[in-house]
Amino acid sequence: MFKKSFVTVIAATTLALTACGGGSDAGGGSDDGITMGFAQVGAESGWRTANTKSIQDSAKAAGVDLKFSDAQQKQENQIKAIRSYIQQQVDVIAFSPVVESGWDTVLKEAKDADIPVILTDRSVDSADTSLYKTFLGSDFVEEGKKAGDWLVEDSASTDGPINIVELQGTTGAAPAIDRKEGFEAAIAADPDLTIVESQTGDFTRSGGKQVMEAFLKNTPDIDVVYAHNDDMGLGAIEAIEAAGKVPGKDIKIITVDAVKDGMTALSEGKINYIVECNPLLGEQLMDLAAKVVAGEEVPARVVTEESAFTPEQAKEVLASREY
């Protein structure tokens, strides 16, 4: 079904690594190993930067010829990149979908071309699961639940209502949808916990700051910020400090990711709790790619192992963080 086998990947010693948004190498790449087309969401956060580096480094180590594109958070750019990979007859396509919906047509094109697809980090909502081989990534609902469970426990000794503002990720993106769902399910256990404002900050630090500034103007009594990623939480910290309040004390902050900047803020007490979302998926991705190209069966869902951190725990592990 496919032109190349994993055996030749091990034998390959020199393969080109193409890392950019505009590479246009003709054909399927080297005859000595796997050629992968990878369509990345963008570079919107520290998490995404670490994710990209992991994929590029792991491809090089595995002898995989990587065709890499940056969609700049636009679905149309990802679809264009995937179609380019189909035309180049790559051996496998992997991508992290900008949003959940709208992928069936291009994924069917890949399937008709006998090119397997691996989803990384984010899922799609297609009813036809035969359009992709596997999904590698985090359990975003569980991440949201961990954040909510911590808040329920932390607030157990507090009397009266607790007002929460939520900085959502990109509208329509799987982590934004799922992290919201998990968090809301968890805090439903405590009727005093209420989300009073919720708006997208698009997973960016600037977006988090801008939305938090509006929250502070519109909602005078904010007790907790729940940010769907560290970068938006860090932006919220800037807005809170500019408003003369103390982040982590006057307003508690919960985020998701555990990138180094976020962990630093956590260790300083500016963030109160971080749920980890591991971006280092490259090695697992290359392993899955080798298996699907070789025609081997792989699990339909591969979940990454992750933790969560308090300020004290962040101090202990910060120096050893890889991202």
C-alpha positions, 0 to 999 in steps of 0.5 A: 500500500505504501512505497517505503518500509520502516526497515529502511528508516533505520538504515537511513543516515542522511535525510533533509529536514525541511522546517518552514511554511513555504517549502515546495520540494517536488515528489515524495522525498528520499527513497531511503526512508519515510517522508512525513508531511506535518501541518502545524497549527502555528506558533501562538504559544510557548507550548506550540513552539516546544511541540514544533521543536520536539517534532522536528528534532525527533524526525531528524533523529528517526531519519524521517524526511519532514515536510513542515508547514505553519498554518498561522492558526488558519484552517484554510492554510492547513488544508492547503498544506495537506493537499500539497502533501498529497500531491507530493505523495508523502508516506504519511501526513500528521497534523494538529487541527486548528479547529475540530470541524471541516476536515472530512473532504481533505481527509478523504482525499488523503485516504483515496491517495492511500496516505495514512493520517495521524492526528496530533494534540487535537482531534477532529469531530468527523463521524468517519474515524477511518479517515485517520489512523490514530490520535496522539495527544492529551485528554483535554476533558481530564485537564479541565476536570483536574483544574476544576477539582483543585478549585473545588478543594481549595474553596472548600473552606471559603464561605459565599460565592466565588466569581470565576472568569474564564479565558478560553482557547481558540473558538472551535478548537478541541482543547478549548471545547474540552477544557471548558467541559471538564472544568464546568463538570468539576465545579458543578459539585460546588454551587458557590463556584460560578463562571461569571465571564467567559471569552476567547483569548485565542491561546495567546498572551496578548489575547489573555491580557486584552480579555482580562483587562475587559473582565476587570473593567466589567466585573469588579469582583473577580476571585479566580481566573481559569485560563485554558493555557499558560500564555493567556494566564501570563497575559492575565497576570499583566492585566491584574498587576496593571490594575493594582491587584496581586495575582495569586492572592487578590485573584487566584489563577489556574492554567493549563500547559506547564511551560517554563514561563508558566511554571516560573510564575507558579513558583513565584506564587503568581499562578496558583495551580497548573495542569500539565499538557505535555508538548513533547510528542515528537518521539511518539509520533515518529514511532506511530508513523513508522508503524502505520507506514509499515501496515501495523495496527496501532491504537485508535487513541494514544493518551500522553501521561501528564501531571499537575503542579502547585507552587511548591512542586513547581519550585522542585521541578522548574530547573529540570523542565525541558520546555 
